[in-house]
Amino acid sequence: MPTDGPLGPTTDLRPYIVSLPKAELHVHQVGSASPQTVARLAARHEGSTAVPADPALLADYFTFTDFAHFIEVYLSVVDLIRDPQDVADLTYDIGVDMAGQGVRYAELTVTPYNHTSRGMDAAAFCEAIEDARHRVARDVGTQLRWCFDIPGEAGLPAAEGTLDVALTQRPDGLVAFGLGGPEIGVPRPQFAPYFDAARAEGLHSMPHAGETTGPQTMWDAITHLGAERIGHGIAAAQDPALMAHLVEHQIALEVCPTSNVRTGAVASLAEHPLPTLVAAGVALSIGSDDPPMFSTTLADEYVVAADLLGLDRAGVTELARASVRTSFLPAAEQAPLLAEIDAHERSWTAS
């Protein structure tokens, strides 16, 4: 049964959504640390961090005044991850949590420069995430892949460092090259040479753009960075020509509604431009971004999307298919996951 309009209750869909096989394409490694993981790391480093060591206090700590404050808090959590074992444990826990939400495949955004710039060995960092990737696949069946992402606030040295780790270490799970952090004051064109080099080595282009700035940032990401998929991209709703370009060139967006509200990019869920993007035919997936920091989960984001779009069970199933089709999985590897989604829909229809 369809929902009763934007932000109406859709609790009847939640059990179906949680068990629905899906892909997660916009989620950050450090931002996915559970409150228990963050508190454990904070306790380990007590005296040298402002992050609370009590999980119950983290909700207040993760209340952001604006996007700049979010970046400040995010980097304080980054500072808790100080050795490769921390990296491996964090990444493994993320994979297990994802599996509990029906995620079969995820392209996790990883920011190696935030760790290597603090002295962590690049090879050891990559070994840690690969170890976690293999253990997650073995233990819970979820497949993890990596997007190595430039922290834009750190400028061109971060771009150089991120590219160096990507091309010299080239872990088996690496599929994409990205750009995150604040958009204001961080022009996209300056990163063009680094994206050119990454793309020449076969990595996909996956920058953030159009979250806290207007459509021009997205045009820059497309023109200068060769964006194949864009993180957030909600500003496209302001520019019909841009939406038409996204449709024509099959450039998908990764939309994270709760994140957009929590960082102040959108005033409220009721004002979120997701319906405008869908009505224009823009391909997109639903993501969770930094779920514990925003008090959300991927399942929650599907419920929000269902509310905004008035979707029934068939509609949220199509969202799951879109998450697979807009991923960087080769078609041959998409096919079994799409078949699993179809089987899941049939099993609920028959029950």
PEVEN-V240612 format. One record per run of one state. SS is the DSSP state (a for helix, b for strand, c for the rest). FROM is the first residue (numbers start at 1). TO is the last residue. If there is no record, write none. Layout:
((SS/FROM/TO) (SS/FROM/TO))
This chain:
((c/1/10) (a/11/19) (c/20/21) (b/22/28) (c/29/29) (a/30/32) (c/33/34) (a/35/44) (c/45/54) (a/55/61) (c/62/66) (a/67/78) (c/79/83) (a/84/99) (c/100/102) (b/103/110) (c/111/112) (a/113/116) (c/117/121) (a/122/140) (c/141/142) (b/143/151) (a/152/169) (c/170/173) (b/174/180) (c/181/188) (a/189/200) (c/201/203) (b/204/209) (c/210/214) (a/215/225) (c/226/228) (b/229/232) (c/233/233) (a/234/238) (c/239/239) (a/240/248) (c/249/251) (b/252/255) (c/256/256) (a/257/262) (c/263/268) (a/269/271) (c/272/273) (a/274/279) (c/280/283) (b/284/286) (c/287/288) (b/289/289) (c/290/290) (a/291/294) (c/295/297) (a/298/309) (c/310/312) (a/313/325) (c/326/330) (a/331/350) (c/351/351))
